[in-house]
């Protein structure tokens, strides 16, 4: 593992180097006193991680990371800086993966890098790793951006009303959670739901973010249409997951986390769609024609499935572990069983959203009794959802009559 620290304060660079050398034996640490020197080092040799200060003369951290993202997208990009103003935050949010605050304990910095590396090592394709590294640039749907800007101008705008709109775009949700969970805001507990994230960010910052959003262009119509369908499916899964959490009488914190995980469960598909366009849409068509799970063809084509890709992206962005775990497990029954009810619910919600009648892939590693119990829960949840929908339809008919 090669780590490059960038700071205009040589004393801080020496302290960071000593910190890593003391804790880790097998990491190679280099330092650069400026953005220009950092780029020279990066272009001369391969690195896995760049950790940079934000405020530096000539080329600051945001400028540096924009170039790193463009030239070396597979590198983990971390800002390690002091107090940040709103302008600095807005400039850093697009190219950075995570923001850590000075002073930073060795344990936090090392764990941040180490956890990302664990997910990184499960993906062998350089083109996929680069696609994940450039996922900060994934566009939003124009209609969603328009709705956000309209709502922000409304006198009735609240975190709840904004959350309903933002929830239509899983990537935007993830970015909001990334920012709210960063050290910029210094929250003591992890933020797991979009509405809470929006209340932390505040209207002014949200407005600035909305203005800066990139949207799908006219010549990306096929990709935009596919993204819109995928976004709608993600929202449907989140709603089913919320209903199942209610049926299980889970506490509000857990239910909110499950809703967010439902929104983000297919974010890996969005990465693949954005990076590979027609190539990935062809895989989706093949899966549908052959009646096989998309993730199986993804493994053959890319060496990774969308669940693993999504989990790695969310780890890079520093989202709560509970969400990452649930996203990673949403196609693997035995892992869901081990992980617990939230993962089981998102698996079930995705299955129900796809019709609730598909065959569950054969699994290994789960005791037969546990697997049978899980399959029974799936069917029970599906039937309860169907009964609720039928009751709602009947009540609606009575009102209409």
Buried (B, 14 or more C-beta within 10 A) or exposed (E): BBBBBBBBEEEBBEEBBEBBEEEBEEBEBBBBBBBEBBBEBBEEEEBBBBBBBBBBEEBBBBBBBBBBBEEBBBBBBBBBBEEBEEEBBBBBBBBBBBBBBEEBEBEEBBEBBEBBBEBBEBBEBEEBBBBBBBBBBBBBBBBBBEBBBEBBEEEEBBBEBBBEBBBBBBBBBBBBBBBBBBBBBEBEEBBBBBBBBBBBBEBEBBBBBBEEBEBBEEEBEEBBEBBBEBBEBBBBBBBBBBBBBEBBEBEEBBBBBBBBBBBBBBBBBBBBBBBBBEEBBEBBEBBEEEEEBBBBBBBEBBBBBBBBBBBBBBBBBBBBEBBBBBBBBBBBBBBBBBBBBBBBBBBBBBBBBEEBEEEEEEBEEBEEEEBEEBEEBBEEBBEEBEEEEEEEEEEEEEEEE
